[in-house]
Amino acid sequence: MTKKRWLTIFMLFIVLLSGCEKNNSDTLSDTPTAKDEEYNLMITNNSPLDLKSVVVTVVSMK
């Protein structure tokens, strides 16, 4: 792969990781909130992926 392609993949990875965060208390009351072990990834329509909205929930198994 070329350097440009690797850089593009790396930047996409950083953009996706920057959307990962724990839920906080500023969520709407009608929106179900995740437990402390769960993380949500939100990609809004401002993303370079041209997606309207994607939510990925990761649950840690103990």
C-alpha positions as a Markdown table, in Angstrom:
| # | Residue | x | y | z |
|---|---|---|---|---|
| 1 | Met | 0.0 | 0.0 | 0.0 |
| 2 | Thr | 1.1 | 3.5 | -0.6 |
| 3 | Lys | 1.8 | 6.0 | 2.1 |
| 4 | Lys | -1.2 | 8.0 | 1.2 |
| 5 | Arg | -3.5 | 5.0 | 1.6 |
| 6 | Trp | -2.0 | 4.1 | 5.0 |
| 7 | Leu | -2.4 | 7.7 | 6.1 |
| 8 | Thr | -6.0 | 7.6 | 5.1 |
| 9 | Ile | -6.7 | 4.4 | 7.0 |
| 10 | Phe | -4.9 | 5.8 | 10.0 |
| 11 | Met | -6.9 | 9.0 | 9.9 |
| 12 | Leu | -10.2 | 7.1 | 9.6 |
| 13 | Phe | -9.2 | 5.0 | 12.6 |
| 14 | Ile | -8.5 | 8.1 | 14.7 |
| 15 | Val | -11.8 | 9.6 | 13.6 |
| 16 | Leu | -13.7 | 6.5 | 14.6 |
| 17 | Leu | -11.9 | 6.2 | 18.0 |
| 18 | Ser | -12.5 | 9.9 | 18.8 |
| 19 | Gly | -16.2 | 9.1 | 18.8 |
| 20 | Cys | -15.9 | 6.4 | 21.5 |
| 21 | Glu | -16.7 | 7.6 | 25.0 |
| 22 | Lys | -18.6 | 6.6 | 28.0 |
| 23 | Asn | -22.2 | 7.8 | 28.3 |
| 24 | Asn | -22.6 | 10.8 | 30.5 |
| 25 | Ser | -25.5 | 12.5 | 32.3 |
| 26 | Asp | -26.3 | 14.9 | 29.4 |
| 27 | Thr | -28.3 | 12.4 | 27.5 |
| 28 | Leu | -32.0 | 12.9 | 26.8 |
| 29 | Ser | -34.4 | 11.4 | 29.4 |
| 30 | Asp | -36.2 | 9.2 | 26.7 |
| 31 | Thr | -32.9 | 7.9 | 25.4 |
| 32 | Pro | -31.8 | 4.6 | 27.0 |
| 33 | Thr | -28.5 | 4.9 | 28.7 |
| 34 | Ala | -25.7 | 2.4 | 28.7 |
| 35 | Lys | -24.2 | 0.8 | 31.8 |
| 36 | Asp | -20.7 | 1.8 | 32.9 |
| 37 | Glu | -19.2 | -1.2 | 31.0 |
| 38 | Glu | -20.8 | -0.1 | 27.7 |
| 39 | Tyr | -19.5 | 2.4 | 25.2 |
| 40 | Asn | -21.3 | 4.1 | 22.4 |
| 41 | Leu | -19.8 | 5.1 | 19.1 |
| 42 | Met | -21.7 | 7.9 | 17.3 |
| 43 | Ile | -21.0 | 8.9 | 13.8 |
| 44 | Thr | -23.1 | 11.9 | 12.8 |
| 45 | Asn | -23.9 | 13.3 | 9.3 |
| 46 | Asn | -20.9 | 15.6 | 9.6 |
| 47 | Ser | -18.5 | 12.6 | 9.3 |
| 48 | Pro | -16.5 | 12.0 | 6.2 |
| 49 | Leu | -18.3 | 8.6 | 5.8 |
| 50 | Asp | -21.5 | 10.3 | 4.7 |
| 51 | Leu | -23.6 | 8.2 | 7.1 |
| 52 | Lys | -26.7 | 9.6 | 8.7 |
| 53 | Ser | -26.3 | 7.9 | 12.1 |
| 54 | Val | -24.6 | 4.8 | 13.3 |
| 55 | Val | -24.5 | 3.6 | 16.9 |
| 56 | Val | -22.2 | 0.7 | 17.9 |
| 57 | Thr | -22.5 | -0.6 | 21.5 |
| 58 | Val | -19.6 | -2.6 | 22.9 |
| 59 | Val | -20.4 | -4.8 | 26.0 |
| 60 | Ser | -17.7 | -6.2 | 28.1 |
| 61 | Met | -18.3 | -9.8 | 29.1 |
| 62 | Lys | -17.2 | -10.7 | 32.6 |
